[in-house]
Amino acid sequence: MRHIDAKRYPYTLELQVSGMHCENCARRIEDALQSLDVIAKAELPSTVIVRSKHPVDKEACSKAVRKAGYEVIETQL
């Protein structure tokens, strides 16, 4: 993830995602989440960090990940 100014993106959500096996999977998940106007960085094998300027909608993130073909198994704010 490029350097993110935490003051500009104060909200963070950590997702644990099943089925993320390679860099292409990670990129697909990042792209799906970034369509929600957040910054996402997937770290193999299963962690995705989401940063946002506004409170993060966990359900919207889970839905975007499912639509990309993966499943969120845990979230942490």
Secondary structure, 3 states (H helix, E strand, C coil): CCCCCCCCCCEEEEEEEECCCCHHHHHHHHHHHHCCCCEEEEECCCEEEEEECCCCCHHHHHHHHHHCCCEEEEEEC
